[in-house]
């Protein structure tokens, strides 16, 4: 019998500091998610912000995640209440919300994702509410217990109030957007001192109050220094990145037949 944790336990596992491995999904079909989930990845992040997704394709992809036993997150296109509501109603395990650069924005996204103490619009006729199978009380309790809200810290101005941002009640953890920080600092790459200092500042602030940090990496070697700083969740590459790497390797191997 499989002992694989349920996607519904993701929030609890994330808070406990378990090592969690996921990947970004850039292709708007369920197939890559089904493969990733079948392999045993803890979560996928459907990338509405930077890939060609809309509500219908997100709905199908979340279904694919459920079918393969992996937690489905959506990096929403914008840090707005309607963006968050639509994917949570579709049954997403949680959201990665871009450009959370102030305490006010942090409180706003938490309110959009929570019923009790928040402002999430109510509907139990959705997948999240088992299409009416859950009572109002059951739906509210289940969603407030399991929905995971991860704020993306990727703007220099967020660093000025990072201690206050990470302390916002209801934020479950933080994703460090090294790409956006690199561009904002006009740095040559993510290894630049300004970016490294920002990563360290964010990680220290989160660690101080016991909240988890997630980063995107390309390999275990790249992940190691972040883990040493306290990061526990890692987004490894993307579905397209995996495809490109495997396809390139196969092409290189086939080229040896010409020799």
Protein Blocks (a to p, Z undefined) as FASTA:
>chain_A
ZZbdcfklmmmmmmnopacdddddfbfcfklmmmmmmnopabdcddfklpccdfklmmmm
mmmmmmnopacddddfbdcfklmmmmmmnopabdcdehiabfklmmmmmmmmpcghpacd
cdfkbmklonopacfklmmmmmmmmmccddddfbfklmmmmmmmmmpghiabdcddfklm
mmmnopabfkbmklmmmmmmmmmmmmmnopacddddfbfklmmmmmmnopabdcehjfkl
mmmmmmmmmmmmmmmmmZZ
